[in-house]
Amino acid sequence: MIWTRGDVKGVESLEPERTTTLELGTEMRFLQNRIGLDFTWYKLNSSNQIIEVKASPTSGFTGYILNAGEIENKGFEILLNATPVRTNDFSWDATLNFSRNRNRVVSLREGLTEIPVASQFDMPVLP
């Protein structure tokens, strides 16, 4: 059996990642439940995100695990449903759903200007 040292090092000052969430919503029904509207708005902030950051191999490691920054994720969802036709033997239900989600980097750890999400042959993969 062969044992080797890992290529990634964790920093000693690593703190737990924290996420705070705020969500508000409502559900409304009209005309004996033939028309309905659901609306939800949310906001999540994840701070102290634990991410592997690439390092120069001359440091002895290929990367470091550290608290890299804060990300904000917010958006809303609207759900509209209706029953245009309802009889004793038949019901036609229609639903329309729309959502929007936006992510934003609030802050990065001092010294970081970017965090590549993926790479190929140690070169960043661009979208």
C-alpha distance (Angstrom), angle and dihedral (degrees) to the residues before:
residue distance angle dihedral
M1 . . .
I2 3.81 . .
W3 3.80 123.9 .
T4 3.79 123.4 -161.4
R5 3.77 135.7 176.9
G6 3.80 115.7 -104.9
D7 3.80 119.8 -104.8
V8 3.82 94.3 -134.9
K9 3.78 123.6 68.6
G10 3.80 127.4 -159.4
V11 3.78 118.2 -140.5
E12 3.81 117.9 -119.9
S13 3.81 92.9 -128.7
L14 3.84 92.9 60.9
E15 3.82 111.9 144.5
P16 3.81 129.8 -167.3
E17 3.77 117.1 -87.3
R18 3.82 112.0 -113.3
T19 3.80 129.7 -158.2
T20 3.79 124.3 -169.0
T21 3.78 119.3 -167.7
L22 3.78 135.6 -164.9
E23 3.79 119.8 -174.3
L24 3.80 129.8 174.7
G25 3.76 127.0 -179.8
T26 3.75 147.7 156.6
E27 3.78 137.8 -159.6
M28 3.81 120.8 -155.3
R29 3.81 131.6 -178.0
F30 3.81 127.2 -167.4
L31 3.80 139.3 -177.1
Q32 3.80 96.8 24.4
N33 3.83 92.3 -45.3
R34 3.81 93.7 -53.6
I35 3.81 92.0 120.4
G36 3.76 124.5 36.9
L37 3.78 137.2 178.0
D38 3.81 126.7 -166.5
F39 3.78 119.9 -175.2
T40 3.81 128.3 -178.5
W41 3.82 129.7 177.6
Y42 3.80 121.9 -172.3
K43 3.80 141.2 178.8
L44 3.82 126.3 -170.8
N45 3.79 126.4 -175.7
S46 3.81 117.8 -167.8
S47 3.80 112.9 -167.3
N48 3.79 130.7 -176.2
Q49 3.79 88.7 26.2
I50 3.79 109.6 -163.9
I51 3.80 107.1 -132.5
E52 3.78 136.7 159.0
V53 3.79 110.3 -118.7
K54 3.81 119.6 -162.6
A55 3.80 117.4 -114.5
S56 3.77 134.9 -167.7
P57 3.81 109.1 -88.7
T58 3.82 87.4 -131.9
S59 3.82 86.5 73.6
G60 3.80 88.4 67.5
F61 3.85 92.6 -109.4
T62 3.80 135.1 73.0
G63 3.79 93.0 -143.1
Y64 3.78 148.5 -4.7
I65 3.80 129.1 -129.7
L66 3.79 107.5 -137.3
N67 3.79 145.8 143.6
A68 3.79 98.7 -85.6
G69 3.80 106.2 179.4
E70 3.78 149.7 -75.5
I71 3.81 128.7 -57.7
E72 3.81 126.0 -165.7
N73 3.80 120.5 -153.8
K74 3.81 119.5 -174.9
G75 3.74 138.2 158.9
F76 3.77 148.1 122.5
E77 3.77 141.1 -116.3
I78 3.81 128.1 -149.4
L79 3.78 122.0 -166.9
L80 3.79 118.9 -172.8
N81 3.79 119.3 -175.0
A82 3.77 131.3 177.7
T83 3.79 140.7 175.6
P84 3.82 104.1 -146.5
V85 3.82 93.3 174.6
R86 3.80 126.0 33.5
T87 3.80 125.5 164.7
N88 3.80 133.4 154.1
D89 3.83 91.2 -90.8
F90 3.79 103.3 28.4
S91 3.79 140.4 42.5
W92 3.80 127.1 -177.4
D93 3.81 112.7 -160.5
A94 3.80 124.3 -174.0
T95 3.81 128.1 -171.4
L96 3.78 130.8 -169.5
N97 3.81 120.5 -169.0
F98 3.82 127.8 -170.7
S99 3.78 127.2 175.3
R100 3.77 137.8 173.0
N101 3.78 127.7 -165.0
R102 3.81 126.9 -176.5
N103 3.80 127.2 -172.9
R104 3.78 124.6 -163.5
V105 3.77 133.7 -178.7
V106 3.81 104.0 -127.8
S107 3.79 97.1 -177.1
L108 3.79 143.1 -12.1
R109 3.77 128.7 -150.0
E110 3.78 113.9 -91.0
G111 3.80 110.3 -83.9
L112 3.83 95.1 26.2
T113 3.79 119.9 107.6
E114 3.80 97.9 168.0
I115 3.79 142.7 4.4
P116 3.83 113.1 -148.1
V117 3.79 110.8 -141.3
A118 3.80 96.0 -157.7
S119 3.78 138.9 7.4
Q120 3.76 139.9 -171.4
F121 3.80 118.3 -150.3
D122 3.85 86.9 -9.1
M123 3.80 91.1 -59.1
P124 3.84 117.3 118.1
V125 3.80 114.9 -105.9
L126 3.78 110.8 -130.2
P127 3.82 120.1 -149.7
